[in-house]
């Protein structure tokens, strides 16, 4: 069996390690921080609370992410929700869930009762969803146009775009509709809403994200070792490829190497990669954590319409709420106090109980480099797992995984990289699971 060095302990690196470890290879994961998980991690605040950097969710169509959790024995720590709550300013709430009809008609009863869309909006959305079903394999330009251009082509009314299409897609892809390739929007709605009656169900980890990948979770994979506080400082090359990696002041050698580092960091370590990443941009996510002295809502979660805040997750009986703003460029230059003030003010428009509650604590996390910007034309720029260096492979949500930059995309990239490693070793294995449709 081979010795493999994985650079980076985010989800892509961990998925690579889990796959290769299950194939009995010796895997060492080098992570700069004192915890793994990358942008889907949790850590302790000085006040003692353990928080996720931002609430991460998955859908049942994320089959590879669920497989990864199964490998670590933590799949039961994810709770699935069948109902989505859309809340308007003023507090009016609509519930969205599947019914008894077969797909793609399974949302018919629930969709008809949505109060935040007019009849005209609903008819337009139905036409749009049917167009996705019919065009997804026929159109050849979906990676060259934006999702907004496609929606305008389908004559979607402004309110339908803002309250339905944008509300779902910006959160899923972490980019605005006028900058998002239409291909990604198609994939979200096809796999998440149209292809299966339960694929839309939302999984929310019932424990801090860090517990999903804690050292204890790796006991079933003894061939995998995690090395924390071990930042990669340089990669040394010879005529045959990578000779060793200098990390934490120590040289590390292996038979094969997998970089699961962000694209901008990889470009610093491997000069030949620089032209590959010159066109890439980041899109930020902001997580806002609010603790109140009393419960302010009974809803487990909600998508909030027409305001800066997009999602609310109830983490402790309505006293601790985690808010998410995807594609949050408008908040990057705002001071912490301003972001908190916006969040509390807007939250009170949806949940009046906020007005009588005292804010006990607050924390803001700005993930400036949360994901790559999924603009039109970028899909062709995403590299596969192989490089021109024979013993160096690539993983990461920015590589060509078949999915956008999500947790599922990151795990898929790790499995794809692991398959490439086994191919190079002459012992081809398959780890990647097919999409549900």
C-alpha positions as CSV (number, residue, x, y, z in Angstrom):
1,X,0.0,0.0,0.0
2,X,1.1,3.6,-0.7
3,X,1.9,6.5,1.6
4,X,-0.1,9.5,0.6
5,X,0.2,13.1,1.9
6,X,-2.9,15.3,1.7
7,X,-2.3,19.0,2.0
8,X,-5.2,20.7,3.7
9,X,-7.8,19.5,6.1
10,X,-11.0,20.9,4.6
11,X,-13.8,18.7,3.4
12,X,-12.0,17.9,0.1
13,X,-8.9,16.8,1.9
14,X,-10.8,14.8,4.5
15,X,-12.9,13.1,1.9
16,X,-9.7,12.2,0.0
17,X,-8.2,10.8,3.2
18,X,-11.4,8.8,4.1
19,X,-11.6,7.2,0.7
20,X,-7.9,6.3,0.5
21,X,-7.8,5.2,4.1
22,X,-10.7,2.8,3.4
23,X,-8.6,1.3,0.7
24,X,-5.9,0.6,3.2
25,X,-3.4,3.3,2.1
26,X,-1.4,5.2,4.7
27,X,-2.7,8.8,4.6
28,X,-1.4,11.8,6.4
29,X,-3.4,15.1,6.4
30,X,-1.5,18.3,7.0
31,X,-3.8,21.1,8.4
32,X,-2.5,24.6,9.4
33,X,-5.2,25.3,11.9
34,X,-5.9,23.6,15.2
35,X,-9.0,22.0,13.8
36,X,-10.2,20.4,10.5
37,X,-13.2,21.1,8.4
38,X,-11.9,24.2,6.5
39,X,-14.8,26.6,5.9
40,X,-17.2,24.1,7.4
41,X,-15.7,24.1,10.8
42,X,-16.5,25.1,14.4
43,X,-14.4,26.6,17.2
44,X,-14.7,27.9,20.7
45,X,-15.2,31.6,21.5
46,X,-13.5,33.3,24.5
47,X,-17.0,33.4,26.1
48,X,-17.0,29.5,26.1
49,X,-19.6,28.9,23.4
50,X,-18.7,26.6,20.5
51,X,-20.0,27.9,17.2
52,X,-19.8,27.0,13.5
53,X,-18.1,29.6,11.4
54,X,-21.4,29.7,9.4
55,X,-24.4,27.4,9.3
56,X,-23.9,24.7,6.7
57,X,-26.7,22.5,5.5
58,X,-27.1,19.8,2.9
59,X,-30.0,18.2,0.9
60,X,-30.8,14.6,0.6
61,X,-29.5,14.7,-3.0
62,X,-25.9,15.3,-1.5
63,X,-25.2,11.5,-1.7
64,X,-21.4,11.7,-1.5
65,X,-21.5,14.0,1.5
66,X,-23.8,11.6,3.2
67,X,-21.5,8.7,2.2
68,X,-18.6,10.6,3.8
69,X,-20.5,11.0,7.0
70,X,-21.3,7.3,6.9
71,X,-17.6,6.5,6.6
72,X,-16.9,8.5,9.7
73,X,-19.9,7.0,11.6
74,X,-21.6,10.4,12.1
75,X,-24.5,10.3,9.6
76,X,-27.1,10.1,12.4
77,X,-25.9,13.5,13.7
78,X,-27.6,15.1,10.7
79,X,-31.3,15.9,11.2
80,X,-33.5,16.2,8.1
81,X,-36.4,18.6,7.8
82,X,-39.3,18.2,5.4
83,X,-40.7,21.7,5.8
84,X,-39.3,25.0,4.6
85,X,-40.6,28.2,6.1
86,X,-40.7,31.4,4.0
87,X,-41.3,34.4,6.3
88,X,-42.2,37.9,5.0
89,X,-41.5,41.2,6.8
90,X,-44.4,41.5,9.2
91,X,-44.2,37.8,10.1
92,X,-46.6,36.1,7.6
93,X,-45.2,32.6,7.1
94,X,-45.7,30.1,4.3
95,X,-44.8,26.5,4.5
96,X,-43.3,24.6,1.6
97,X,-43.2,20.8,1.6
98,X,-43.7,17.8,-0.7
99,X,-47.1,16.1,-1.0
100,X,-48.3,12.8,-2.2
101,X,-48.1,13.3,-5.9
102,X,-45.1,11.9,-7.8
103,X,-42.3,14.3,-9.0
104,X,-42.3,16.8,-10.5
105,X,-45.8,17.4,-9.2
106,X,-45.0,16.7,-5.6
107,X,-45.0,20.3,-4.5
108,X,-48.3,21.2,-6.2
109,X,-50.5,21.4,-3.1
110,X,-47.9,23.3,-1.0
111,X,-47.0,25.6,-3.9
112,X,-50.6,26.6,-4.4
113,X,-50.8,27.8,-0.8
114,X,-47.7,30.0,-0.8
115,X,-48.8,33.4,0.2
116,X,-45.7,35.4,-0.7
117,X,-46.2,34.9,-4.4
118,X,-49.2,36.1,-6.6
119,X,-51.0,33.7,-8.9
120,X,-49.2,35.3,-11.8
121,X,-45.9,34.7,-10.1
122,X,-46.7,31.0,-9.4
123,X,-47.7,30.3,-12.9
124,X,-44.5,31.8,-14.1
125,X,-42.4,29.8,-11.7
126,X,-44.2,26.6,-12.8
127,X,-43.4,27.4,-16.4
128,X,-39.8,28.0,-15.4
129,X,-39.5,24.7,-13.5
130,X,-40.9,22.8,-16.5
131,X,-38.5,24.6,-18.8
132,X,-35.6,23.4,-16.6
133,X,-36.8,19.9,-16.9
134,X,-37.1,20.0,-20.7
135,X,-34.0,22.1,-21.4
136,X,-31.4,20.8,-19.0
137,X,-30.0,18.3,-21.5
138,X,-30.8,20.3,-24.7
139,X,-29.3,23.7,-24.1
140,X,-25.6,24.0,-24.8
141,X,-25.2,27.6,-23.6
142,X,-26.1,27.3,-20.0
143,X,-22.5,27.8,-18.8
144,X,-22.2,30.9,-21.0
145,X,-25.2,32.9,-19.8
146,X,-26.2,34.0,-16.3
147,X,-29.2,32.6,-14.4
148,X,-30.8,36.0,-14.5
149,X,-30.5,36.1,-18.3
150,X,-32.3,32.8,-18.5
151,X,-35.0,33.8,-16.1
152,X,-35.6,37.0,-18.0
153,X,-35.7,35.0,-21.2
154,X,-38.5,32.9,-19.6
155,X,-40.3,36.1,-18.6
156,X,-40.2,35.6,-14.9
157,X,-41.8,38.5,-13.0
158,X,-39.5,40.6,-10.8
159,X,-41.2,39.4,-7.6
160,X,-41.0,35.8,-8.6
161,X,-37.3,36.2,-9.3
162,X,-36.6,38.0,-6.1
163,X,-38.7,35.9,-3.7
164,X,-38.4,32.5,-5.2
165,X,-35.5,32.0,-7.6
166,X,-33.0,34.3,-5.9
167,X,-33.9,33.3,-2.4
168,X,-33.1,29.7,-3.1
169,X,-30.2,30.0,-5.6
170,X,-28.1,32.7,-4.0
171,X,-28.0,30.6,-0.8
172,X,-27.2,27.4,-2.7
173,X,-24.5,28.8,-5.1
174,X,-23.2,31.8,-3.0
175,X,-23.4,34.2,-6.0
176,X,-25.9,36.7,-7.3
177,X,-28.2,35.7,-10.2
178,X,-26.6,38.2,-12.6
179,X,-23.1,36.6,-11.9
180,X,-24.2,33.0,-11.6
181,X,-23.9,30.6,-14.6
182,X,-27.3,29.2,-15.5
183,X,-26.0,25.7,-15.5
184,X,-25.6,25.8,-11.7
185,X,-29.1,27.1,-11.2
186,X,-30.4,24.3,-13.3
187,X,-28.5,21.7,-11.3
188,X,-29.9,23.0,-8.0
189,X,-33.5,22.8,-9.1
190,X,-33.2,19.6,-11.0
191,X,-31.5,17.5,-8.3
192,X,-32.8,19.3,-5.3
193,X,-36.5,19.9,-6.3
194,X,-37.6,18.0,-9.4
195,X,-35.8,14.7,-9.7
196,X,-36.9,13.0,-6.5
197,X,-39.8,13.4,-4.0
198,X,-37.5,13.8,-1.0
199,X,-34.2,15.2,-2.4
200,X,-35.2,18.7,-1.3
201,X,-35.2,17.8,2.4
202,X,-32.7,19.9,4.4
203,X,-30.2,18.3,6.6
204,X,-28.9,20.4,9.5
205,X,-26.1,18.9,11.7
206,X,-27.4,18.5,15.3
207,X,-23.9,19.0,16.7
208,X,-21.2,21.6,16.0
209,X,-19.5,20.9,12.6
210,X,-16.2,20.2,14.3
211,X,-17.7,17.1,16.0
212,X,-18.4,15.5,12.7
213,X,-14.7,15.2,11.9
214,X,-13.2,15.0,15.4
215,X,-10.4,12.6,16.1
216,X,-12.9,10.1,17.5
217,X,-14.7,9.9,14.2
218,X,-11.6,8.5,12.5
219,X,-11.3,5.4,14.6
220,X,-12.8,3.3,11.9
221,X,-10.1,4.5,9.5
222,X,-6.8,3.9,11.5
223,X,-4.7,4.4,8.4
224,X,-5.6,8.1,8.4
225,X,-3.6,10.5,10.6
226,X,-4.5,14.1,11.1
227,X,-1.7,16.5,11.8
228,X,-3.0,19.8,13.1
229,X,-1.1,23.1,13.4
230,X,1.1,21.9,10.5
231,X,1.0,24.6,7.8
232,X,2.4,23.8,4.4
233,X,5.3,26.2,3.8
234,X,6.8,24.9,0.5
235,X,6.7,22.1,-2.0
236,X,10.1,20.9,-3.2
237,X,10.4,19.3,-6.6
238,X,12.8,17.0,-8.4
239,X,12.9,15.7,-11.9
240,X,10.4,13.0,-11.0
241,X,7.9,15.3,-9.4
242,X,7.3,16.3,-5.8
243,X,10.2,15.3,-3.7
244,X,8.9,16.4,-0.3
245,X,6.7,19.0,1.4
246,X,8.0,21.3,4.1
247,X,5.3,21.8,6.7
248,X,5.5,22.9,10.3
249,X,9.3,23.2,9.8
250,X,9.6,19.5,9.0
251,X,10.1,17.7,5.7
252,X,7.3,15.2,4.8
253,X,7.8,12.6,2.1
254,X,5.3,10.3,0.5
255,X,4.7,8.3,-2.6
256,X,1.9,10.5,-3.8
257,X,0.7,14.0,-2.9
258,X,-2.8,15.5,-3.0
259,X,-3.3,19.3,-2.7
260,X,-6.6,20.1,-1.2
261,X,-5.6,23.7,-0.7
262,X,-7.5,26.8,-1.9
263,X,-6.6,27.8,-5.5
264,X,-4.9,31.0,-4.4
265,X,-2.7,29.2,-1.9
266,X,-1.8,26.4,-4.4
267,X,-0.7,29.1,-6.9
268,X,1.8,30.4,-4.3
269,X,3.3,26.9,-3.8
270,X,3.3,25.7,-7.4
271,X,4.2,28.5,-9.8
272,X,3.1,26.5,-12.8
273,X,-0.5,26.7,-11.5
274,X,-0.5,30.5,-11.5
275,X,-2.0,30.9,-15.0
276,X,-4.7,28.4,-14.0
277,X,-6.1,30.7,-11.3
278,X,-5.7,34.2,-12.8
279,X,-9.4,34.4,-13.8
280,X,-10.8,33.2,-10.5
281,X,-12.6,35.4,-8.0
282,X,-14.1,34.8,-4.5
283,X,-17.6,35.2,-3.3
284,X,-18.1,35.8,0.5
285,X,-20.5,34.5,3.1
286,X,-21.3,36.2,6.4
287,X,-22.5,34.3,9.5
288,X,-24.2,36.3,12.3
289,X,-24.6,34.7,15.7
290,X,-27.1,36.3,18.1
291,X,-27.8,35.3,21.7
292,X,-31.0,36.8,23.4
293,X,-32.1,36.6,27.0
294,X,-35.4,34.9,26.0
295,X,-36.9,32.9,23.1
296,X,-37.7,35.1,20.0
297,X,-39.1,32.4,17.7
298,X,-40.3,28.8,17.7
299,X,-39.5,28.1,14.1
300,X,-36.5,25.7,13.6
301,X,-35.3,27.6,10.6
302,X,-36.7,30.0,8.0
303,X,-35.8,31.8,4.8
304,X,-36.4,35.5,5.3
305,X,-37.7,37.5,2.3
306,X,-36.9,41.0,1.0
307,X,-34.1,41.9,3.4
308,X,-30.3,41.5,3.8
309,X,-30.6,38.4,6.0
310,X,-31.5,35.3,4.0
311,X,-31.7,32.5,6.5
312,X,-32.3,32.0,10.2
313,X,-31.4,28.8,12.1
314,X,-32.7,28.3,15.6
315,X,-29.9,26.7,17.6
316,X,-31.2,26.8,21.2
317,X,-34.9,27.1,21.8
318,X,-35.2,30.5,20.1
319,X,-32.5,32.1,22.3
320,X,-29.5,31.6,20.0
321,X,-30.1,32.3,16.3
322,X,-27.6,31.8,13.5
323,X,-28.2,34.0,10.5
324,X,-26.6,33.6,7.1
325,X,-26.0,36.1,4.3
326,X,-24.7,34.5,1.1
327,X,-22.9,36.5,-1.6
328,X,-22.5,39.1,1.2
329,X,-20.3,41.7,-0.7
330,X,-22.5,44.5,0.7
331,X,-21.4,43.6,4.3
332,X,-17.7,43.2,3.8
333,X,-16.8,46.9,4.5
334,X,-19.3,47.2,7.3
335,X,-18.1,47.4,10.9
336,X,-19.1,44.6,13.2
337,X,-21.5,46.8,15.1
338,X,-23.2,47.9,11.9
339,X,-23.7,44.3,10.8
340,X,-25.2,43.3,14.2
341,X,-27.5,46.4,14.1
342,X,-28.8,45.5,10.6
343,X,-29.3,41.9,11.7
344,X,-31.3,42.7,14.9
345,X,-33.3,45.4,13.2
346,X,-34.3,43.1,10.3
347,X,-34.9,40.2,12.5
348,X,-37.5,42.2,14.5
349,X,-39.4,42.7,11.3
350,X,-39.9,38.9,11.0
351,X,-40.1,38.0,14.7
352,X,-41.7,40.8,16.9
353,X,-40.5,39.1,20.0
354,X,-37.1,40.5,19.2
355,X,-38.3,44.0,20.2
356,X,-38.8,42.9,23.8
357,X,-35.7,40.8,24.1
358,X,-32.2,41.8,25.2
359,X,-29.3,41.0,23.0
360,X,-26.9,39.2,25.4
361,X,-24.0,38.4,22.9
362,X,-23.2,38.6,19.3
363,X,-20.5,37.4,16.9
364,X,-19.9,38.0,13.2
365,X,-17.9,35.8,10.9
366,X,-17.0,37.1,7.5
367,X,-15.8,34.3,5.2
368,X,-14.3,36.6,2.5
369,X,-13.0,33.7,0.5
370,X,-16.0,31.4,1.1
371,X,-16.3,30.0,-2.4
372,X,-15.1,30.7,-5.9
373,X,-17.5,32.9,-7.9
374,X,-19.5,30.6,-10.2
375,X,-19.6,33.0,-13.1
376,X,-20.4,32.0,-16.7
377,X,-17.4,30.4,-18.4
378,X,-15.7,29.3,-15.2
379,X,-16.8,25.6,-15.5
380,X,-14.3,25.2,-18.4
381,X,-11.5,26.6,-16.2
382,X,-12.0,24.1,-13.4
383,X,-9.1,21.6,-13.4
384,X,-9.5,17.8,-13.0
385,X,-7.5,15.8,-10.4
386,X,-4.4,15.2,-12.6
387,X,-1.6,17.7,-13.0
388,X,1.5,17.8,-15.2
389,X,3.4,16.7,-12.1
390,X,3.0,12.9,-12.1
391,X,2.8,12.4,-8.3
392,X,0.7,15.5,-7.5
393,X,-3.1,15.5,-7.6
394,X,-5.7,18.2,-7.0
395,X,-8.9,18.2,-4.8
396,X,-11.0,21.1,-3.7
397,X,-14.5,22.5,-4.3
398,X,-13.0,24.7,-7.0
399,X,-11.9,21.7,-9.1
400,X,-14.1,19.9,-11.6
401,X,-16.3,17.9,-9.4
402,X,-19.6,18.0,-11.4
403,X,-21.1,20.3,-8.6
404,X,-20.7,23.9,-7.7
405,X,-18.6,24.9,-4.6
406,X,-20.7,23.2,-1.9
407,X,-19.9,20.6,0.8
408,X,-21.1,18.0,-1.7
409,X,-18.8,19.4,-4.3
410,X,-15.9,19.4,-2.0
411,X,-16.4,15.7,-1.0
412,X,-17.0,14.8,-4.7
413,X,-13.6,16.4,-5.5
414,X,-11.9,14.4,-2.8
415,X,-13.4,11.1,-4.0
416,X,-12.4,12.0,-7.6
417,X,-8.8,12.8,-6.4
418,X,-8.7,9.5,-4.5
419,X,-9.8,7.6,-7.6
420,X,-7.0,9.3,-9.6
421,X,-4.4,8.3,-6.9
422,X,-5.5,4.6,-7.1
423,X,-5.4,4.8,-10.9
424,X,-1.8,6.1,-10.8
425,X,-1.0,3.2,-8.4
426,X,-2.4,0.7,-10.9
427,X,-5.2,-0.3,-8.5
428,X,-8.2,1.6,-9.8
429,X,-10.9,2.1,-7.2
430,X,-14.3,3.8,-7.4
431,X,-15.4,6.0,-4.6
432,X,-17.7,8.6,-6.3
433,X,-21.4,7.9,-6.1
434,X,-23.6,8.9,-9.0
435,X,-26.1,11.7,-8.7
436,X,-29.7,10.7,-7.9
437,X,-30.7,11.5,-11.5
